[in-house]
Amino acid sequence: MTLRDLGYRPYEGARLPPSINWWVMLRQGLARAWGSWMVKLAVLLCIVPSLFIAAYAGLGRFFTGQIGMSAEELPEDAIFEAITLLRMTFTAQTWAFVSLVTAGAGATAIAEDFTFKAFQFYFAKPVTQAQYTVGRVLAVAVFVLLVTLVPVLFVETVLVFSAPAILVEQLGLLLPIIVHALLVSLVMATLSVAVSSLSPSRALTLSAWLFLFLVPHVVAAVVHGIASLDDGPGWPWLYLTSFTGLLGIVADELFKAQGEEPLLHWYFAVPVLLAYVAGAVGLISYRLRRAEVFG
């Protein structure tokens, strides 16, 4: 009997409910993201800056004798110093490793599916556009969260155990750390995946993301620096065009890290950040509708 004579045989295995397709897309997205050398490099090296910052904090408190001090003997700026080190860690992780993860996994996610015409496969299954979007965005967000939250928690642990006299105040920073790490992961993942939907060319979407990630922030820093010459107040409003700048403004409010009264408050940054994220989700939805028709 030839194979042709066997006819159609229905599938007799266990069928998964369509409602968990987002989880299937997430698993596939995580495996594909891990295939990027940039993601591997970020995950393997993300702990390095926090090692130096934690060593600086621990040794600094050891040589200044703060480890055995009581709460009354500690310097008044002990908590502010801890906040500064945590913000420094977040900044280092964002520029060094979040950029790698979003470039390697986020900025090419949908472009790869355009290139390989994968939408005909995905949407031939009971996969909705929402499930596809959630799976793609969360896959990038997981790696971004990994390279930010774990190193910052490591620094926080060193700070806690090197100054037990201010343990309660130090542990109070855990909530801002977690909130900011989640915010960075979701915002950066959503925006990078949205940029990846602009074109089937992965080189083009990667270049566009790196441009949007770097150039607005650098221009804003230069303009603010020039305006700050001769003890001027500066002009920080261009930071509203920078994703990292907006996240930094929100982080300053979460950690209460400002010295003097800032010119840009969180209530300026949050609506702009929400508009960027909403626009990114709308762009992904629009491109997926086109892909379903023309893919």
C-alpha positions in Angstrom: 0.0 0.0 0.0 1.4 3.4 -1.0 1.4 6.4 1.2 -1.2 7.9 -1.1 -3.7 5.1 -0.3 -3.5 5.7 3.4 -5.8 8.8 3.1 -6.3 11.5 5.7 -5.8 10.6 9.3 -7.2 13.0 11.9 -5.0 14.2 14.7 -5.6 12.1 17.8 -3.3 13.9 20.3 -4.2 16.4 23.0 -5.3 19.7 21.6 -4.4 22.9 23.5 -7.1 25.6 23.9 -6.7 28.6 21.7 -6.7 30.9 24.7 -3.2 30.0 25.6 -1.7 30.8 22.2 -0.1 33.9 23.7 2.0 31.5 25.9 3.0 29.5 22.9 4.0 32.7 21.1 5.9 33.8 24.2 7.9 30.5 24.4 8.7 30.7 20.7 9.7 34.4 21.0 12.0 33.7 24.0 13.7 30.9 22.0 14.2 33.1 19.0 15.4 36.1 21.1 18.0 33.9 22.8 19.3 33.0 19.3 20.6 36.5 19.0 24.3 37.0 19.9 23.5 40.4 21.2 21.0 39.0 23.7 23.4 36.3 24.8 26.1 38.9 25.3 23.8 41.2 27.3 22.7 38.3 29.6 26.2 37.0 30.2 27.8 40.4 30.9 24.9 42.3 32.6 26.2 41.7 36.1 29.6 43.2 35.4 28.8 47.0 36.1 26.8 46.1 39.2 29.9 44.2 40.5 32.0 47.3 40.3 29.2 49.5 41.8 28.6 47.1 44.6 32.3 46.8 45.3 32.6 50.6 45.4 29.7 50.9 47.8 30.8 48.1 50.1 34.5 49.1 50.2 33.5 52.8 50.6 31.4 52.1 53.7 34.1 49.7 55.1 36.9 52.3 54.8 34.8 55.1 56.2 33.7 52.9 59.1 29.9 53.2 58.3 29.3 49.4 58.6 29.3 49.4 62.4 27.7 52.8 62.9 24.4 53.3 64.5 21.6 55.1 62.7 22.5 58.3 64.6 26.1 58.2 63.6 25.6 57.6 59.9 25.9 60.6 57.6 22.7 62.3 56.7 23.1 61.6 53.0 23.6 57.8 53.5 20.2 57.0 51.9 20.7 59.6 49.2 24.1 58.0 48.3 22.4 54.6 48.1 19.7 56.1 45.8 22.4 57.6 43.6 24.2 54.3 43.2 21.0 52.5 42.3 20.1 55.1 39.7 23.7 54.8 38.4 23.2 51.0 38.1 19.9 51.5 36.2 21.5 53.9 33.8 24.5 51.6 33.1 22.2 48.6 32.5 20.0 50.6 30.2 22.7 52.0 28.0 24.9 49.0 27.9 22.5 46.0 27.9 18.9 47.1 27.4 20.1 48.6 24.1 21.6 45.2 23.1 18.5 43.2 24.0 16.1 45.6 22.3 18.3 45.7 19.2 19.0 42.0 19.0 15.5 40.8 19.9 13.0 43.6 19.7 14.0 45.7 16.7 13.9 42.7 14.4 11.0 40.7 15.8 8.3 41.5 13.3 10.7 42.3 10.5 11.8 38.6 10.6 8.2 37.5 10.3 7.7 39.8 7.3 10.9 38.4 5.7 10.0 34.8 6.1 6.3 35.4 5.5 5.4 33.8 8.8 2.1 35.6 9.2 0.4 33.1 6.9 1.4 30.4 9.3 0.5 32.2 12.5 -2.8 33.6 11.4 -3.8 30.3 9.8 -3.8 29.0 13.3 -6.2 30.3 15.9 -3.8 33.0 16.9 -5.2 36.5 17.2 -3.3 39.7 16.6 -3.5 40.5 20.3 -2.0 37.1 21.2 0.8 37.6 18.7 1.6 41.1 20.0 1.6 40.0 23.6 3.9 37.1 22.8 6.4 39.2 20.9 6.5 42.1 23.4 6.7 39.9 26.5 9.5 37.8 25.0 11.7 41.0 24.7 10.4 42.4 28.1 11.5 39.2 29.9 15.1 39.7 28.8 15.1 43.4 29.5 13.8 42.7 33.0 16.5 40.1 33.5 19.4 42.5 32.6 18.0 45.3 34.7 16.3 43.9 37.8 18.8 41.2 38.8 21.9 43.5 38.8 20.1 46.3 40.6 18.8 43.9 43.2 22.4 42.7 43.7 23.6 46.2 44.4 20.6 46.8 46.7 21.6 43.6 48.6 25.1 44.8 49.2 23.8 48.2 50.3 21.4 46.6 52.8 23.9 44.4 54.4 26.7 47.0 54.5 24.5 49.4 56.5 22.2 47.5 58.8 21.5 50.6 60.8 19.4 52.0 58.0 17.9 48.6 57.0 14.3 49.8 57.1 14.9 52.8 54.9 17.0 50.8 52.5 14.4 48.0 52.1 11.9 50.8 51.3 13.7 51.2 48.0 12.7 47.7 46.8 9.3 48.9 45.6 10.7 51.7 43.4 13.3 49.3 42.0 10.7 46.7 41.0 8.3 49.3 39.6 11.0 51.0 37.5 12.4 47.7 36.2 9.0 46.6 35.1 8.4 50.0 33.5 11.7 50.0 31.6 11.1 46.4 30.3 7.5 47.0 29.1 8.2 50.4 27.5 11.4 49.4 25.8 10.0 46.1 24.6 6.8 47.7 23.2 8.7 50.5 21.4 11.4 48.3 19.9 8.9 45.7 18.6 6.8 48.5 17.1 9.9 49.8 15.3 10.5 46.3 14.0 7.1 46.4 12.2 8.1 49.4 10.0 9.8 47.4 7.3 10.6 43.8 6.3 14.3 44.9 6.2 15.9 43.9 9.5 18.8 46.1 8.9 16.5 49.1 8.4 14.5 48.5 11.5 17.6 47.9 13.6 19.1 51.1 12.3 15.9 53.0 13.0 15.7 51.7 16.6 19.4 52.6 17.4 18.8 56.1 16.0 15.7 56.6 18.1 17.4 55.1 21.2 20.5 57.2 21.0 20.1 60.4 19.0 17.2 62.2 20.8 18.9 61.7 24.2 22.3 62.8 23.0 20.8 66.0 21.4 18.8 66.7 24.5 21.9 66.3 26.7 23.9 68.6 24.5 21.2 71.3 24.3 20.7 71.1 28.1 24.4 71.2 28.7 24.9 74.3 26.5 22.0 76.1 28.2 23.4 75.2 31.6 26.7 77.0 30.9 27.5 80.0 33.2 25.2 78.4 35.9 22.1 78.7 33.8 19.0 76.7 34.5 19.4 74.6 31.4 16.7 73.6 28.9 15.7 70.0 29.5 12.5 70.0 27.4 14.1 68.0 24.6 14.3 65.0 26.9 10.5 64.6 26.2 11.6 63.2 22.8 13.8 60.6 24.4 12.5 57.3 25.7 15.4 56.9 28.1 15.0 60.6 29.1 11.3 60.1 29.9 12.1 56.9 31.9 14.8 58.8 33.8 12.4 61.6 34.8 9.9 59.0 36.1 12.7 57.2 38.0 13.8 60.5 39.7 10.3 60.8 41.0 10.1 57.2 42.1 13.4 57.3 44.0 13.1 61.0 45.0 16.6 61.4 43.7 16.4 65.1 42.7 18.6 67.5 44.4 17.1 70.9 43.7 13.6 71.3 42.2 13.6 69.8 38.7 12.4 71.7 35.7 10.7 68.5 34.3 8.3 66.7 36.6 6.8 63.3 36.2 3.4 64.7 35.2 5.1 66.1 32.0 6.8 62.8 31.3 4.1 60.2 32.0 1.5 61.5 29.4 4.2 61.6 26.7 5.4 58.2 27.6 1.8 56.8 27.5 1.3 58.5 24.1 4.5 56.8 22.8 3.4 53.4 24.0 -0.2 53.8 22.7 1.2 54.9 19.4 3.5 51.9 19.3 0.7 49.5 20.0 -1.4 51.2 17.3 1.4 50.9 14.8 1.8 47.2 15.5 -1.9 46.6 15.1 -1.9 48.5 11.8 1.0 46.6 10.4 -0.4 43.2 11.5 -3.7 44.0 9.8 -1.8 44.7 6.6 0.4 41.6 7.0 -2.7 39.4 7.4 -4.1 40.7 4.1 -0.9 41.1 2.0 1.5 38.6 3.7 
